[in-house]
Amino acid sequence: MSLLHVVGRVDGFCSVPSLQDYPFAMFKKFRGMFSNDLSIDLGTANTLIYVKGQGIVLNEPSVVAIRQDRAGSSKSVAAVGQEAKQMLGRTPGNIAAIRPMKDGVIADFYVTEKMLQHFIKQVHSNSFMRPSPRVLVCVPVGATQVERRAIRESALSAGAREVFLIEEPMAAAIGAGLPVSEATGSMVVDIGGGTTEVAVISLNGVVYSSSVRIGGDRFDEAIINYVRRNYGSLIGEATAERIKHTIGSAYPGDEMLEIEVRGRNLAEGVPRGFTLNSNEILEALQEPLTGIVSAVMVALEQCPPELASDISERGMILTGGGALLRNLDRLLIEETGIPVIVAEDPLTCVARGGGKALEMIDMHGGELFSEE
């Protein structure tokens, strides 16, 4: 698999345009002169956009609030991103707050298209005409051809004039500064909102890769289920996420942390307060954490001996928002006996790596990209 194993390039010019289409094609290319090239990490939990020369210019929740009229016949976008996320669990009957991405791939094509349109327009707020950028989208290594095609078509429908796809582990490795072009093994574990991607990279290629549908959202679900089971109370996604960020841990720590939480008591039907501690959250997270550890162990078992030797000496690197879970590196060190490093600013590694990949397109042209 080549560096930047991109599953096809789509720019609307795969065939010679007819005379009828030619003016539109030229106008789209003209609009592109006033647009920034974008690297988009289209995640289950958050969408990040990197612009060459500017860095990360957008980091918003992948949430859209959709308003329906009373007849239910027409839809309109009420809010996107952080504003929409604040509506989760709080909307009236005619507004639905939707997460259009599930497990790293598109679950709702229409809503994803509207979200991308909004974000692309937002990062081109100073442009005097509709943007038509080149776009590189980072996709899970386990995404099917149908899922990849849906992502490309959604980006094109949102206004992109040319679309490239790169698999997330390669983008994460580039963004984390790993020596992907050298004849040594590098291992990256990218833990996103919907998936965990594990890859071994050497000589500009992915030697081994796997994807498990476990990520930050599964952590939140595990906390919600634990509270329901042990406290007979129901909490929402936002509360579970706050618990995870405040006292969540993947490995027993020296200090016991606590947090006050309010939820709806299922027996009484009224709000009740209670206290959770970090040991309880550690217990709640055991199942998803075991899944991540298993994926890493399988990758090490499948790795060629010489590359395994490189990894045991240099360690693996953690990227993605899930890498921010307290003591996750300690858990992996304990289970594998291999050094583990959390990347600098792990949440943005994939988007930054995609941005560097776009620069490589300019340097080397399309030969780095393999066709579908």
C-alpha positions in Angstrom: 0.0 0.0 0.0 1.6 3.3 -1.0 2.1 6.4 1.0 -1.2 8.4 1.2 -3.1 5.3 0.1 -5.9 7.3 -1.3 -9.0 5.5 -2.5 -9.4 7.4 -5.7 -9.3 11.1 -6.7 -12.5 12.8 -7.8 -12.4 16.2 -9.4 -15.3 16.1 -11.8 -12.8 15.9 -14.8 -12.3 12.2 -15.0 -13.7 12.3 -18.5 -13.5 15.0 -21.1 -16.3 17.6 -20.4 -18.8 18.2 -23.1 -19.2 21.6 -24.6 -22.3 22.1 -22.5 -20.4 21.3 -19.3 -17.3 23.3 -20.2 -18.4 26.7 -19.0 -19.4 25.3 -15.6 -16.1 23.4 -15.3 -14.1 26.5 -16.1 -16.1 28.6 -13.6 -15.6 26.0 -10.9 -11.8 26.1 -11.5 -11.9 29.9 -11.5 -13.7 29.8 -8.1 -10.9 27.5 -6.9 -8.4 30.3 -7.4 -10.1 32.1 -4.5 -10.4 29.1 -2.2 -8.0 27.6 0.3 -6.9 23.9 0.0 -8.4 22.1 3.0 -7.6 19.0 5.0 -10.7 17.7 6.8 -10.7 15.3 9.7 -14.4 14.3 9.4 -14.8 12.7 12.8 -17.7 11.1 14.6 -17.3 13.5 17.5 -15.5 16.5 16.0 -14.7 17.9 12.6 -11.3 19.7 12.2 -10.2 21.7 9.2 -6.5 22.5 8.4 -5.6 25.3 6.0 -2.1 25.5 4.5 -0.2 28.4 6.1 -2.8 28.9 8.8 -3.0 25.6 10.7 -6.2 24.3 12.3 -8.8 26.9 11.5 -11.9 25.0 12.7 -12.6 22.5 15.4 -16.3 22.0 15.9 -18.5 19.1 17.1 -20.0 17.0 14.3 -23.5 17.9 15.2 -26.3 19.5 13.2 -29.7 20.7 14.4 -32.4 20.2 11.8 -35.7 22.1 11.9 -38.8 20.5 10.4 -42.0 22.4 9.5 -45.2 21.3 11.2 -46.2 19.1 8.2 -42.8 17.4 8.3 -42.5 18.0 4.5 -39.4 20.3 4.5 -36.2 20.5 6.5 -33.8 23.4 7.2 -30.6 23.7 9.2 -31.1 25.4 12.6 -27.6 25.2 13.9 -24.2 23.5 13.2 -21.3 22.6 15.4 -21.0 23.8 19.0 -24.3 25.6 18.9 -26.0 22.4 17.7 -24.2 20.3 20.3 -25.6 22.4 23.1 -29.0 21.5 21.9 -28.5 17.7 22.3 -31.2 16.4 24.6 -32.8 19.8 24.9 -34.6 20.4 21.6 -38.4 21.0 21.1 -40.4 18.6 19.0 -39.8 20.3 15.6 -36.0 20.4 16.0 -33.7 17.4 16.1 -30.0 17.6 17.0 -28.3 14.9 14.8 -24.8 13.4 14.7 -24.5 12.6 11.0 -21.3 10.5 11.4 -21.3 7.1 13.1 -18.2 5.0 13.6 -16.2 7.4 11.5 -18.4 7.1 8.4 -21.5 8.8 7.1 -24.8 7.8 8.7 -26.9 10.6 7.2 -25.8 11.8 3.8 -28.0 14.9 3.6 -27.0 16.2 7.1 -23.3 15.5 6.4 -23.5 17.5 3.2 -25.1 20.4 5.0 -22.6 20.3 7.8 -19.6 20.3 5.3 -21.2 23.2 3.3 -21.5 25.2 6.5 -17.9 24.5 7.7 -16.3 25.1 4.2 -18.2 28.4 4.0 -17.1 29.3 7.5 -13.4 28.9 6.8 -13.8 31.0 3.6 -15.8 33.8 5.4 -13.7 36.5 3.6 -14.3 35.1 0.1 -16.5 37.2 -2.2 -17.8 34.1 -4.1 -18.8 30.6 -3.2 -15.7 28.6 -2.4 -14.5 25.6 -4.5 -11.5 24.2 -2.7 -9.4 21.1 -3.2 -10.3 18.9 -0.2 -8.5 16.0 1.4 -10.7 14.0 3.7 -9.3 11.5 6.3 -11.2 8.2 6.4 -11.1 5.2 8.7 -8.9 2.4 7.4 -11.9 0.0 7.8 -14.3 2.0 5.8 -15.9 0.1 2.9 -15.7 1.3 -0.8 -19.4 2.3 -0.5 -18.6 4.4 2.7 -15.6 6.0 1.0 -17.6 6.9 -2.1 -20.3 8.5 0.1 -17.7 10.6 1.8 -16.3 11.8 -1.6 -19.7 12.5 -3.0 -20.7 14.4 0.1 -17.5 16.6 -0.1 -18.2 17.3 -3.8 -21.8 18.2 -3.1 -20.6 20.5 -0.4 -18.6 22.5 -3.0 -15.2 20.8 -3.4 -13.8 20.9 -6.9 -11.3 18.1 -6.3 -11.4 15.4 -3.5 -8.7 13.1 -2.2 -9.0 10.5 0.6 -6.3 9.4 2.9 -6.5 6.8 5.6 -6.5 8.1 9.1 -3.5 6.2 10.5 -1.2 7.5 7.8 -2.5 11.0 8.3 -2.0 10.7 12.1 1.5 9.3 11.6 2.5 12.2 9.4 0.9 14.7 11.7 2.7 13.2 14.7 6.0 13.6 13.0 6.8 9.9 12.6 9.5 9.0 10.1 7.1 7.3 7.7 9.6 7.3 4.8 12.3 5.5 6.7 13.1 1.8 6.6 12.0 1.5 10.3 8.7 0.4 11.8 6.5 3.1 13.3 3.3 2.2 15.1 0.4 4.6 15.5 -2.8 4.1 17.6 -5.4 6.7 16.6 -8.4 6.8 19.0 -11.2 8.9 17.6 -14.8 9.4 18.6 -16.1 6.3 16.7 -13.1 4.1 15.9 -9.6 3.1 17.0 -7.2 2.7 14.1 -4.0 0.7 14.6 -1.3 0.8 11.9 2.4 -0.2 11.4 4.1 2.0 8.9 7.4 1.7 7.1 8.9 3.0 3.8 6.0 5.2 3.0 3.6 2.3 3.2 1.1 0.7 5.6 2.5 -2.7 6.5 -0.4 -3.6 8.8 -3.7 -1.8 9.7 -6.8 -2.6 11.5 -9.9 -0.7 12.7 -12.2 -1.4 15.6 -15.4 0.5 16.2 -14.4 1.6 19.7 -13.7 5.2 20.6 -14.6 8.1 22.8 -18.3 7.6 22.1 -18.1 4.1 23.5 -16.4 5.4 26.6 -19.4 7.8 27.1 -21.9 4.9 26.5 -20.1 2.8 29.0 -20.4 5.5 31.7 -24.1 6.1 30.9 -24.7 2.3 31.3 -22.7 2.1 34.5 -24.7 4.9 36.1 -28.0 3.4 35.1 -27.0 0.0 36.4 -25.4 1.0 39.7 -27.3 4.2 40.6 -30.6 3.7 38.9 -30.3 7.1 37.2 -30.2 8.3 33.6 -27.6 10.8 32.5 -27.1 12.3 29.0 -24.2 12.3 26.6 -22.9 15.7 27.7 -22.8 14.7 31.3 -21.1 11.4 30.5 -18.5 13.3 28.5 -17.9 15.7 31.4 -17.4 12.8 33.8 -14.9 11.2 31.4 -12.9 14.4 31.0 -12.9 15.2 34.7 -12.3 11.9 36.5 -12.0 9.3 33.7 -8.9 7.1 33.8 -7.7 3.9 32.1 -5.3 2.8 34.9 -5.5 3.1 38.7 -3.9 6.3 39.8 -2.4 7.5 43.1 -5.2 10.0 43.6 -8.9 9.3 44.0 -10.9 11.9 42.0 -14.6 12.6 42.5 -17.4 14.5 40.7 -20.9 15.5 41.7 -23.5 14.5 39.1 -27.2 14.9 38.7 -29.4 12.5 36.7 -33.0 11.4 36.5 -33.8 8.7 39.0 -35.6 6.0 37.0 -37.6 4.7 39.9 -38.9 8.1 41.1 -38.8 10.0 37.8 -37.2 13.1 39.4 -33.7 14.5 39.3 -31.3 13.2 42.0 -27.7 14.1 42.8 -24.9 11.6 43.6 -21.1 11.3 43.7 -18.9 9.3 41.3 -15.2 8.5 41.8 -12.4 7.7 39.4 -12.3 4.0 40.4 -15.9 3.6 39.4 -15.3 5.2 36.0 -12.2 2.9 35.6 -14.5 -0.1 36.2 -17.1 1.3 33.8 -14.5 1.7 31.0 -13.1 -1.8 31.2 -14.9 -3.3 28.2 -14.0 -0.6 25.6 -10.4 -0.4 27.0 -10.0 -4.2 26.7 -11.1 -3.9 23.0 -8.4 -1.3 22.3 -5.7 -3.3 24.1 -6.7 -6.4 22.1 -6.4 -4.5 18.8 -2.9 -3.3 19.7 -1.8 -6.8 20.8 -3.1 -8.3 17.5 -1.2 -5.7 15.5 2.1 -6.5 17.4 1.5 -10.3 16.8 0.9 -9.7 13.0 3.9 -7.4 12.6 7.0 -8.7 10.8 9.8 -9.5 13.3 12.2 -6.7 12.1 9.5 -4.1 12.4 8.4 -5.5 15.7 11.9 -5.0 17.0 11.9 -1.3 15.8 8.6 -0.7 17.6 9.7 -2.4 20.9 12.7 -0.1 20.9 11.1 3.2 19.8 7.6 2.6 21.1 4.1 3.4 19.7 2.5 6.8 19.5 -1.1 7.6 20.6 -3.2 10.2 18.6 -6.8 11.2 18.5 -9.0 12.7 21.2 -9.2 9.3 23.0 -5.5 9.5 23.7 -6.3 12.3 26.2 -7.9 9.8 28.5 -5.9 9.9 31.7 -3.3 7.0 32.1 -4.2 5.3 28.8 -0.5 5.3 28.0 0.3 3.6 31.3 -2.3 0.9 30.6 -0.8 0.1 27.2 2.8 0.1 28.7 1.6 -2.4 31.4 -0.2 -4.7 28.9 2.4 -4.6 26.1 5.7 -3.9 27.8 6.5 -1.4 25.0 7.1 2.4 25.4 4.0 4.5 24.6 4.1 8.2 23.7 1.1 10.5 23.6 1.5 12.8 20.5 1.7 16.5 21.0 -1.8 17.9 20.6 -3.2 14.4 19.7 -6.7 15.7 18.8 -5.3 17.6 15.7 -2.8 15.1 14.5 -5.0 13.6 11.7 -6.0 17.0 10.3 -2.4 18.4 10.4 -1.1 15.2 8.7 -3.7 15.6 6.0 -2.6 19.1 5.5 1.0 18.0 5.0 -0.2 15.3 2.6 -1.8 18.0 0.5 1.5 19.8 0.3 3.1 16.5 -0.9 0.5 16.4 -3.7 1.8 19.8 -4.9 5.4 18.6 -4.7 5.0 15.2 -6.3 1.7 15.4 -8.2 -0.7 12.6 -8.3 1.8 9.7 -8.4 1.6 9.4 -4.6 -2.0 8.5 -4.9 -3.2 5.1 -5.9 -6.5 4.9 -7.8 -9.5 3.0 -6.6 
